[in-house]
Amino acid sequence: MLAAAFLYSWQAFARLPAPLIMTLLIATAGVFAAMSFLVLEHTRPRWSALSRRSRIAWLAGAVLAGWLLTWMIPLDPAPAPGKPFSVEISSLGTHSKASQGAEVWAKLVVDGRSVELGETDAGPTWITGHGYLITPINSPPDRIEWNGHYRRSVQLHLYTHPWSGKARVRWPGNERTFDLYSSVGGNVDLALAHGVTQTSTQFLLLPARTPLQYLVQACQATSLGLLILGGLALFSRWPLPTAAPNAVVNRSMTGEVLIAALPLIAVGSVLLVIFSPAILTTDSLGQWNQASTGRYSDAHPVMYAFYLWVIQRINGGPALAAWLQMAGMAMASGWLAVTVRRACNAPVWTSLAGGVLVAAYPLTALTSITLWKDVPYASSVTALTALVIGNLFLGVPDLRRFHNGLALAALAAACIGLRHNGPPVAAAAFLILLLRPGHRLHTVAYLVMAVALAWCVKGPLADAVGTERTSAAYMAYTHHLSAHLASGQRPESATDAAILDAIDKGADDWRYRCSVVNTTIFDTAYDIPTAVTHQDDLFRIWLRMALDRPDVELGHMLCASGMVWRYRTSDDGPLYLYAFGFTDKGEPGLQWVEPGLSGFVETSPFPSAAASIGRTMLDVRLARFWRPAPFLCALALLTVLAWRRTGDRRVLLIPALVLVHTMVLMVAIIAQDARYQLPIYIVLLAMGPALALSRRGEITSPAEAARRDSA
């Protein structure tokens, strides 16, 4: 299975002669068999002690995880035979009067990959340069031909410039001649073929597969599962998870938290100078204007607008607001790193390592100085996780003390008040705390206090300042409903049809895109006031359609939540990721303050550094590093690893709050913004080192604990 999964991922393997395929399969299988034997022998003490039922459960779970990963990554299960195709490009050796030469620059792209010169039947004058196939200036007529197979598409890009000549392109059923001269440069783009795998700008289309591909996918799933299982078995024994004394009694938690928080505070402060006064988007300045004018709207959380109001009352600007929220994120992540380090008995340095990772990862560092409500929300989730884990494992903070209970209620209220998926997160926190006997009545009392605090801010206090009441629920209803309309469903009653026609007078599919609701609600054909008025009707119509076509509903949720669980942006789905709050305006430079709102301008003393950092982060080649799906997978794997290393099942509760956040987000997501998954990034980076190096704990004397920590 390992051999088939490995070899069939090589595109050319399926086209080799049958005897060579069998030889390579047998040889590779032998190598993998030897490697597997060594791993099994090394991990024998771990698996030989398990019962047969436990082994079956672990194997089944591993294969299931591997199967999910084949879709989440996603992996190409095996090269399909594809369709045969041929294209011939001829340089005619002639050019227009205005041209200074007869060059032909061509780039042939098959299934997203540029064809190399060695893969073609090329005449003597063809060379390569700058990613193109080229006939040099004033070359005689010559030709180049490619014959092969494709699955998705074949595209040809002809570069035009002042030295270009004339060329002829032939492909099945077509022939065209081009004069490639251009005084300023450009491209002639030809879509020569569209292949086996269709694409959609609306839905996530899972590719159709041949029997061979399904067989190879099964091999891939099994192989990935066994590799994961082998990795867990190996790293649960190395480094040795020997019993480690718990040094909590001998080390100040406050001091350790400050040390772990220091890296982000330092990096964030430097970034705030470079991106002065702060990174300010339309959402940022909209809430800043609410605080400055006193005209509030709950289209965005008023709790964050009230925070900005406090900043303004002490004559602070966006820089102070950004620095304080960045410092809050640093303290929350440091608290979590230290708490998990102690709960898992990891080496002392792992808490600082977690703080360094949070500061070094560009998305968390740059988002921390962006005035978004998502930053204090993520900090609240992180701090609430630290409080719950500390209480569950270490008994601190002690909830029988009022100030600790007040902190719990305040953090839970912040989660409830700052995002729509905050209430389930707060509920999960209190549910975990109720599992620990001894202070359940205190926990219930603080639950009531948290709900009361959130209600007071969002209710009476917001009403007292004349907050305009709106509702964002219509956006989620609209997004789900438009998926059903795009699939061809229509309301059963004429009354419901009339309501939908009144809301949107445009396309029948409401311009549905699973990845974002903006194409629907921000179109002139969509009437937002009417949608808000008929919000309950939208929910009722959507619910009825969802019950009639649950397959459409499931498809929408899988596609809309692709940011959460799918790693690779590929041709078979409209996935994207909005990661940073700045844009590259080209010649004018990098823009990190939205112009025309509140009068703020970019005041960086180092604009070139800001432009360099911003453009580097926006490089499309780096986009894969900002996707949250790998963080989600890594968090799950490290949690299981820490459980096996410590032998403590309570470890499985450590990521509970962020997983609840993510599950609710998957259902209610209306856009694929990285900031929506900010808690996942922070939590994994902060506690990843401690989870990976967790150890069994034992209670020892303070002297022994101090000696181990110093070592």
Secondary structure, DSSP 4 states (H G I P E B T S, - for coil): -HHHHHHTTSTTGGGS-HHHHHHHHHHHHHHHHHHHHHHHHHTHHHHTTS-HHHHHHHHHHHHHHHHHHHHHTTPP-S----EEEEEEEEE-S---TT-S--BEEEEEEETTEEPPGGGSEE-TT-EEETTEEEE-TTPPPEEEEEEEEESSEEEEEEEEBTTB-EEEEEETTEEEEEE-B-SS-EEEEEEEEE-SS---SSS--PPP--HHHHHHHHHHHHHHHHHHHHHHHHHTTSS----EE--GGGS-HHHHHHHHHHHHHHHHHHHHHHT-S-BB-HHHHHHHHHHHH---BTTS-HHHHHHHHHHHHTT--HHHHHHHHHHHHHHHHHHHHHHHHHHTT--THHHHHHHHHHHHSHHHHHHTTB--THHHHHHHHHHHHHHHHIIIII--S-TTSHHHHHHHHHHHHHHHHH-TTHHHHHHHHHHHHHTSTT-HHHHHHHHHHHHHHHHHIIIIIHHHTTPBP--SHHHHHHHHHHHHHHTT---SSHHHHHHHHHHB-S-TTTT--TTBSHHHHTSTTB-HHHHHHTHHHHHHHHHHHHHH-HHHHHHHHHHHTHHHH-----TTS----B--S-EE-STT-EE-B-TTSTT-----S-HHHHHHHHHHHT-GGGGGGG-SHHHHHHHHHHHHHHHHHH--GGGGGTTHHHHHHHHHHHHH--B-BGGGGHHHHHHHHHHHHHHHT---EE---HHHHHHHHH-
